[in-house]
């Protein structure tokens, strides 16, 4: 099984799992119909920092980093998009030949 990609940065500071712009969820799920963080939980309280967050599953099968619903980017960045959190590393399959680890 490949190593789970870490979440390098998350600027969604109103999420329960975010402390100091870092995600501390054990593993997030990136879902459809857009590359949103399905683990995002709006809260004024925050969990105690643990290990760095990782990507557990990705339902964006058209992303160039996705293989068998698993993210293969070296790391990802999560940020605000409209009223939810999105994976900003998501990149459509069109660029699959240019893999560099981060979009």
C-alpha positions, 0 to 999 in steps of 0.5 A: 500500500502506498504511503498516504499523502500528508496535508501540507497546509490547510487555511480553513481555520474554522475546521475542528481539525485545523490548528495553526493552519495545519490539519490534524485529522488522522485521514481525510476523504476528498469527495465528489462532485468537486474535490471538497474535503468531506472531513471538514467540520465547521467548529469554533472549537479545535481538537488537540493537535496530533499527527499531521493530517493525511489523505485517506481516500479520494473520490475524484477519479478524474484527478491526475494524482488519483489511482484506484480512488487513492491519492498519489500526490506527495502532499496536498493543500486544502483551502476555502472554496465557496462555503466549504474546504477543497483540495487545491492540489486537484488537477484534471487528468489532462496533465497526467504526464507532467506529474511533479508531486504537487499541482 
